[in-house]
Amino acid sequence: MNKLFAAEEYLKDVHELQGRLAAGGYPAPRPLRLVGTASVDEWLDAGEFRNAHDPPVRRAMARELVRFHRVTTATGVRPRRAFLRPAGALWPKPHNVLFDFEATTAGAGWIDEIAAAARAVADAPVGAEVVGHTDWSAKHLRFDRELHLTALYDWDSVTVGREPELVGTAAGSFTYTEELEEAVDVWPSTAESEAFLAEYEEERAARFSADEHAVARAACVYLRAYAARCHHAYGGDARETGLAELAQALLVSDTW
């Protein structure tokens, strides 16, 4: 488990949720025991990692996210991860010590501006509360040849949240993987992010309201803004993340 999320009560809830799902046939690594703040799980490597730039894989990921929200929420277990972004703060504590936001503010103003605009929309309290996964990306899902899910990882990304924001976050990074033999673009294009959102709604069999849709799009932009800010902090060119184009399309602004 990630040391950022080391609250014992949270880990116990995740352990219970994961165990219930595995016992019911969901492709979760079966948890064996908790040792302090570490979970010892059954080894599960059935299936293969896939390239989510492939439209059928993207559709499968959207379908499985709908399923995940339904089966986890139906258990009644509510893992609620510690909120890493302090009240009033633009950014959470970076997930890696390599990213020092405070020491790398020069040249990052345009990223902060986009992130602030996105958060102003994404923070709206709209949408149903579900048990979701905050890193729904290709590196954490395995599929069989028919694109049925065979394994889901990174259970310390599970938490209670509002559905539109969770879905938007997934739309911003669902293609991310370093598990394939061939090189792939880790970030989805704007069109791919929009397609993921549309396919989630289709698999859900219900469209988001206008407010929910706005939150999902803003959350997608904020996720990419965080990635861009990390890229900048590490000395890279943050524009390579496609943030400016994504923000222009999903936040409908001429500012950037």
Secondary structure by P-SEA (a helix, b strand, c coil): cccccccaaaaaaaaaaaaaaaaacccccccccccccbbbbcccccbbbbccccaaaaaaaaaaaaaaaaaaaaaccccccccccccccccccccccccccccccccaaaaaaaaaaaaaccccccccccccccccccccbbbcccccccccccccccccccaaaaaaaaaacccccccccccccccccaaaaaaaaaaaaaaacccccaaaaaaaaaaaaaaaaaaaaaaaaacccccccaaaaaaaaccccccc
